[in-house]
Amino acid sequence: MTAAAAALILLTGCDAKKSDPKDEAPPPTTIVSATSVNNVKVDHPEQFPLATVQTQMAASSMSVTGQVQPDVTKVIPVISLASGRIVAIYAHIGDLVHKGQRLFTVQSNDIEQAYSDYRKAVADEKLAKVQLDRAKLLYSKGAISQSALEIAQDTEDKAVVDVEAAKEHLKVLGATDLNQPSGAINVYSPATGVIIEQNITQASGVKTLDNSPNLFTIANIEDVWIVCDVYENNLANLSTGQTATIHFNAFPDKDVTGRISEIDPILDPTIRTAKVRVQVRNPGYMKIGMFVTATFRSQKQEAHLVVPATAIVHLHDQDFVYSSGGGGTFTRIAVTSGDMLPGGMQVVKSGLSQGQQVAVNALELQSTVTQ
């Protein structure tokens, strides 16, 4: 044996004694693609435990989008019966105001004319009273006839009516102090609530009631409506008094419960939907115009196909499961997922049948496939 051969044998023997750490690791999973991209085969299927599609009784549910709107029975317009010009504004849209709070001041010729009419009516009534007293005195002495006394009495009665009418006119226009006449009138809030509409600015004009929009609109938002559009084929699942869970896009961790107060009897002829109104107590953070999701749950239990929630993977705006075909083969199947149920289960509305077996951890299998 030559020296070179002996050295080669010695070197080979030394290398055989060295341990490879990779020999101690579990064998890697090998994916063998089938003819379709939805069919895969793994050489270690025991790494992907299976679950059987089962039937479970649960209440059906339906989720629709909605919008927070004020209760129209608690929406109050703020108007001014006196035309004129705005000289001061003390509240603005979005403000919380209380009943009796001053909102704005109007400088009005209508008020000035009403005060003038009132003062004239008071002066006329005083004169008529003096004339009546004089007529009574003269009649008692036989100086005038009874008809003259009756005329004086009638004049006094009409003067009193004119004073009362002029006073009532001032009150209607908003005057509160009849002893201090002024052309400026304050308008006060008729109720407690939030200003949801404002149609005036500083120095803007106020027209008469018949051709002027509401100057302010105040809504009490302690109770609000959730107005949803529900398609025609889903209306049979809803009824007044049914509860609904309201989910907020802005507050994902805060849900409230309400009840259906009305289902609109008229459908939108274009999109075939009906307005469904849910009455909700405002916890304080609900704002008018906020978008929400309303979930209506049926009162009766129905049979649903369920799988572990981890068996469903969401890819490209579609839900999938991996159905086992035996021998390490899996088929990716598109499904329509439904509600989450207790115990980590999830409803499958379509795509599977009872008794099928699916991979419990679809995300892990999908990650392995894409490697």
C-alpha positions as CSV (number, residue, x, y, z in Angstrom):
1,M,0.0,0.0,0.0
2,T,1.4,3.3,-1.0
3,A,1.7,6.2,1.4
4,A,-0.9,8.2,-0.5
5,A,-3.4,5.4,-0.3
6,A,-2.8,5.1,3.4
7,A,-3.3,8.8,4.0
8,L,-6.6,8.7,2.0
9,I,-7.9,5.8,4.2
10,L,-6.9,7.6,7.3
11,L,-8.6,10.8,6.3
12,T,-11.8,9.0,5.3
13,G,-11.9,7.2,8.7
14,C,-11.6,10.5,10.5
15,D,-14.4,12.1,8.6
16,A,-16.7,9.1,9.4
17,K,-16.4,9.7,13.1
18,K,-17.7,13.3,12.8
19,S,-21.5,13.7,13.7
20,D,-23.8,15.8,11.5
21,P,-26.4,17.9,13.5
22,K,-28.8,17.7,10.6
23,D,-29.1,13.9,11.2
24,E,-30.8,14.5,14.6
25,A,-33.5,16.9,13.2
26,P,-36.9,15.6,11.9
27,P,-37.0,15.0,8.2
28,P,-38.3,18.1,6.2
29,T,-41.8,18.0,4.8
30,T,-41.7,17.5,1.1
31,I,-44.5,18.9,-1.0
32,V,-45.4,17.1,-4.2
33,S,-47.6,19.2,-6.5
34,A,-50.3,17.4,-8.3
35,T,-51.8,18.3,-11.6
36,S,-53.8,21.3,-10.1
37,V,-52.5,24.1,-8.0
38,N,-55.3,23.3,-5.5
39,N,-54.0,19.7,-5.0
40,V,-50.9,19.0,-2.9
41,K,-49.3,16.0,-1.4
42,V,-47.1,15.9,1.7
43,D,-44.7,13.0,2.7
44,H,-45.3,13.5,6.4
45,P,-49.1,14.0,6.7
46,E,-48.9,13.2,10.5
47,Q,-47.7,16.8,10.9
48,F,-51.1,18.1,9.9
49,P,-53.9,16.7,12.2
50,L,-57.4,16.4,10.8
51,A,-60.8,17.4,11.9
52,T,-64.2,16.1,10.8
53,V,-66.8,18.5,9.5
54,Q,-69.7,18.2,12.0
55,T,-73.2,19.5,12.4
56,Q,-74.0,21.8,15.3
57,M,-77.2,23.5,16.4
58,A,-76.8,27.3,16.5
59,A,-78.9,30.4,16.0
60,S,-78.6,31.9,12.5
61,S,-77.3,35.5,12.2
62,M,-77.2,38.2,9.6
63,S,-74.9,41.2,9.5
64,V,-75.7,44.4,7.6
65,T,-74.2,47.9,7.5
66,G,-76.1,50.8,9.1
67,Q,-75.7,54.4,10.1
68,V,-76.4,56.3,13.3
69,Q,-79.2,58.8,12.9
70,P,-81.1,60.9,15.4
71,D,-84.6,59.9,16.6
72,V,-86.8,62.1,14.6
73,T,-89.3,62.3,17.4
74,K,-86.7,64.1,19.4
75,V,-85.5,66.5,16.7
76,I,-86.6,70.0,17.3
77,P,-86.3,73.0,14.9
78,V,-85.2,76.4,16.2
79,I,-87.0,79.2,14.4
80,S,-87.6,82.9,14.8
81,L,-91.0,84.3,14.0
82,A,-89.4,87.8,13.8
83,S,-87.5,88.6,10.6
84,G,-84.4,90.7,10.8
85,R,-80.6,90.3,11.0
86,I,-78.4,88.2,13.3
87,V,-76.4,90.4,15.6
88,A,-74.9,87.7,17.9
89,I,-74.5,83.9,18.0
90,Y,-73.8,82.1,21.2
91,A,-73.8,78.5,20.1
92,H,-72.7,76.6,17.0
93,I,-73.2,73.3,15.2
94,G,-72.0,70.3,17.3
95,D,-72.5,72.1,20.6
96,L,-74.5,70.5,23.5
97,V,-77.1,73.1,24.6
98,H,-79.6,73.0,27.4
99,K,-83.3,74.0,27.5
100,G,-83.6,77.8,27.9
101,Q,-80.0,78.5,26.8
102,R,-79.6,81.6,24.7
103,L,-78.7,80.7,21.1
104,F,-78.6,84.0,19.1
105,T,-80.0,87.5,19.0
106,V,-82.0,89.0,16.1
107,Q,-82.4,92.7,15.4
108,S,-85.9,93.0,14.1
109,N,-88.2,95.6,12.8
110,D,-91.1,93.3,13.5
111,I,-90.3,93.5,17.2
112,E,-90.1,97.3,17.1
113,Q,-93.5,97.5,15.3
114,A,-95.0,95.0,17.8
115,Y,-93.8,97.1,20.8
116,S,-95.2,100.2,19.1
117,D,-98.6,98.6,18.6
118,Y,-98.6,97.4,22.2
119,R,-97.8,100.8,23.6
120,K,-100.6,102.4,21.5
121,A,-103.0,99.8,22.7
122,V,-102.1,100.5,26.3
123,A,-102.6,104.2,25.8
124,D,-105.9,103.7,24.1
125,E,-107.1,101.4,26.9
126,K,-106.2,104.0,29.5
127,L,-108.2,106.7,27.7
128,A,-111.1,104.3,27.2
129,K,-111.0,103.5,31.0
130,V,-111.1,107.2,31.9
131,Q,-114.0,107.8,29.5
132,L,-115.9,104.9,30.9
133,D,-115.5,106.1,34.5
134,R,-116.7,109.6,33.4
135,A,-119.7,108.1,31.6
136,K,-120.6,106.1,34.7
137,L,-120.5,109.2,36.9
138,L,-122.6,111.2,34.4
139,Y,-125.1,108.4,34.0
140,S,-125.5,108.2,37.8
141,K,-126.4,111.9,37.8
142,G,-128.7,111.5,34.8
143,A,-126.5,113.7,32.6
144,I,-126.2,111.0,29.8
145,S,-128.4,108.3,28.5
146,Q,-127.8,104.6,29.0
147,S,-126.9,104.1,25.4
148,A,-124.0,106.5,25.8
149,L,-122.8,104.5,28.8
150,E,-123.0,101.3,26.8
151,I,-120.9,102.8,24.1
152,A,-118.3,103.8,26.6
153,Q,-118.3,100.3,28.1
154,D,-117.9,98.8,24.6
155,T,-115.0,101.0,23.8
156,E,-113.3,100.0,27.0
157,D,-113.8,96.3,26.4
158,K,-112.4,96.5,22.9
159,A,-109.4,98.5,24.2
160,V,-108.7,95.7,26.7
161,V,-108.8,93.1,23.9
162,D,-106.4,95.1,21.8
163,V,-103.9,95.3,24.7
164,E,-104.1,91.5,25.2
165,A,-103.7,90.8,21.5
166,A,-100.7,93.2,21.3
167,K,-99.1,91.5,24.3
168,E,-99.6,88.0,22.9
169,H,-98.1,89.1,19.6
170,L,-94.9,90.2,21.4
171,K,-94.7,86.9,23.3
172,V,-95.1,85.0,20.0
173,L,-92.2,87.0,18.5
174,G,-90.1,86.2,21.6
175,A,-90.3,89.3,23.7
176,T,-89.9,88.6,27.4
177,D,-89.8,92.1,29.0
178,L,-92.8,94.3,28.0
179,N,-91.5,97.2,30.2
180,Q,-88.2,97.6,28.3
181,P,-89.0,97.7,24.6
182,S,-86.2,96.9,22.3
183,G,-85.7,95.9,18.6
184,A,-83.3,93.1,19.6
185,I,-84.8,89.7,20.5
186,N,-83.1,86.7,22.0
187,V,-83.9,83.2,20.8
188,Y,-83.5,80.4,23.4
189,S,-83.1,76.6,23.1
190,P,-86.5,74.8,23.3
191,A,-84.9,71.6,24.5
192,T,-81.7,70.0,25.7
193,G,-79.6,68.3,23.0
194,V,-76.9,68.7,20.3
195,I,-77.1,71.2,17.5
196,I,-77.0,69.0,14.3
197,E,-77.8,71.8,11.8
198,Q,-77.0,75.5,11.6
199,N,-78.2,77.8,8.8
200,I,-77.2,81.2,10.2
201,T,-73.9,83.2,10.4
202,Q,-73.0,86.5,11.9
203,A,-75.0,89.3,10.3
204,S,-77.0,86.9,8.2
205,G,-80.6,87.7,7.4
206,V,-83.6,86.0,9.0
207,K,-86.7,85.8,6.8
208,T,-90.2,85.1,7.8
209,L,-91.2,81.6,8.8
210,D,-92.9,80.6,5.5
211,N,-89.7,80.9,3.4
212,S,-86.8,80.4,5.8
213,P,-85.1,77.1,6.7
214,N,-84.6,76.1,10.3
215,L,-82.0,78.4,11.9
216,F,-80.9,75.6,14.2
217,T,-81.9,72.0,14.6
218,I,-81.4,70.4,17.9
219,A,-81.5,66.6,18.5
220,N,-81.7,64.8,21.8
221,I,-79.2,61.9,21.1
222,E,-79.6,60.0,24.4
223,D,-81.6,57.6,22.2
224,V,-80.6,57.1,18.5
225,W,-81.6,55.1,15.5
226,I,-79.5,52.6,13.6
227,V,-80.9,52.6,10.1
228,C,-79.9,49.6,8.0
229,D,-80.7,48.5,4.4
230,V,-81.8,44.9,4.3
231,Y,-82.3,43.0,1.1
232,E,-85.8,41.7,0.2
233,N,-84.9,38.0,0.5
234,N,-83.6,38.5,4.1
235,L,-86.6,40.4,5.5
236,A,-88.4,37.1,6.4
237,N,-85.7,36.6,9.1
238,L,-86.5,39.9,10.9
239,S,-89.4,41.1,13.1
240,T,-90.0,44.1,15.3
241,G,-88.8,43.6,18.8
242,Q,-85.9,41.4,17.7
243,T,-82.5,42.2,19.2
244,A,-79.5,43.4,17.3
245,T,-75.9,43.7,18.3
246,I,-74.2,46.9,17.0
247,H,-70.5,46.9,16.2
248,F,-68.6,50.2,15.7
249,N,-65.9,50.7,13.1
250,A,-64.4,53.4,15.3
251,F,-64.7,51.4,18.6
252,P,-64.1,47.7,17.7
253,D,-64.1,46.7,21.4
254,K,-67.4,48.3,22.2
255,D,-70.7,46.7,21.3
256,V,-74.2,47.8,22.2
257,T,-77.6,46.1,22.0
258,G,-80.8,47.5,20.5
259,R,-84.2,46.3,19.3
260,I,-85.9,46.6,15.9
261,S,-88.5,49.3,16.3
262,E,-89.8,49.4,12.7
263,I,-89.3,47.7,9.3
264,D,-90.2,50.0,6.5
265,P,-93.2,48.6,4.5
266,I,-91.9,50.1,1.3
267,L,-89.0,48.7,-0.6
268,D,-86.5,50.7,-2.6
269,P,-87.4,49.8,-6.2
270,T,-83.9,50.2,-7.4
271,I,-81.8,48.0,-5.0
272,R,-84.7,46.0,-3.5
273,T,-84.0,46.9,0.1
274,A,-86.1,48.0,3.0
275,K,-85.1,50.4,5.8
276,V,-84.8,48.6,9.2
277,R,-84.7,50.9,12.2
278,V,-83.0,49.8,15.4
279,Q,-83.6,51.8,18.6
280,V,-80.4,52.1,20.7
281,R,-79.6,53.8,23.9
282,N,-76.6,56.0,23.3
283,P,-73.7,55.1,25.7
284,G,-72.2,58.5,25.1
285,Y,-69.7,57.8,22.3
286,M,-72.2,57.3,19.4
287,K,-72.2,60.2,16.9
288,I,-74.7,61.1,14.3
289,G,-73.6,59.8,10.9
290,M,-71.3,57.1,12.3
291,F,-71.2,53.8,10.3
292,V,-71.8,50.6,12.1
293,T,-72.5,46.9,11.5
294,A,-75.7,45.5,12.9
295,T,-75.9,41.7,13.6
296,F,-79.4,40.2,13.8
297,R,-79.6,36.8,15.5
298,S,-82.5,34.5,14.9
299,Q,-84.6,33.3,17.9
300,K,-84.6,29.6,16.8
301,Q,-81.7,27.1,16.6
302,E,-80.7,25.6,13.2
303,A,-78.3,23.0,12.1
304,H,-75.0,24.3,10.7
305,L,-71.8,22.7,9.4
306,V,-68.9,23.7,11.6
307,V,-65.1,23.2,11.6
308,P,-62.3,24.5,13.8
309,A,-61.7,28.2,13.1
310,T,-58.1,27.4,12.4
311,A,-59.1,25.1,9.6
312,I,-60.1,28.2,7.5
313,V,-57.5,30.3,5.8
314,H,-58.2,33.6,4.1
315,L,-56.5,34.2,0.8
316,H,-57.1,36.8,-1.9
317,D,-60.5,37.8,-0.4
318,Q,-61.7,34.2,-0.3
319,D,-61.8,31.6,2.5
320,F,-60.3,28.2,1.9
321,V,-59.9,24.8,3.7
322,Y,-57.6,21.9,2.9
323,S,-59.7,18.8,2.6
324,S,-57.9,15.5,3.1
325,G,-58.0,12.9,0.4
326,G,-56.0,10.3,2.2
327,G,-52.4,9.2,1.6
328,G,-51.1,12.7,2.4
329,T,-53.0,14.4,-0.3
330,F,-55.0,17.6,0.3
331,T,-57.3,19.6,-1.9
332,R,-57.8,23.3,-1.3
333,I,-61.5,24.1,-1.4
334,A,-63.2,27.5,-1.4
335,V,-65.8,27.9,1.3
336,T,-68.1,30.6,2.6
337,S,-67.5,31.0,6.3
338,G,-70.0,32.2,8.9
339,D,-70.3,33.1,12.5
340,M,-67.8,32.2,15.2
341,L,-69.2,29.7,17.8
342,P,-68.0,28.8,21.3
343,G,-65.2,26.4,21.6
344,G,-63.2,27.9,18.7
345,M,-65.6,26.5,16.1
346,Q,-66.8,28.4,13.0
347,V,-69.8,27.9,10.7
348,V,-69.2,27.0,7.1
349,K,-72.2,28.1,4.9
350,S,-71.1,26.4,1.7
351,G,-68.3,24.4,0.1
352,L,-68.2,21.4,2.5
353,S,-70.4,18.5,3.5
354,Q,-70.7,16.6,6.7
355,G,-68.1,13.9,7.4
356,Q,-65.3,15.5,5.3
357,Q,-61.9,15.8,6.9
358,V,-60.0,19.0,6.8
359,A,-56.6,20.1,8.0
360,V,-56.9,21.7,11.5
361,N,-54.1,24.2,10.9
362,A,-54.8,25.4,7.4
363,L,-52.4,28.4,7.7
364,E,-49.5,26.2,8.6
365,L,-50.2,23.9,5.6
366,Q,-50.6,26.9,3.3
367,S,-47.2,28.3,4.5
368,T,-45.6,24.9,3.9
369,V,-47.1,24.8,0.4
370,T,-45.8,28.2,-0.6
371,Q,-42.2,27.5,0.6
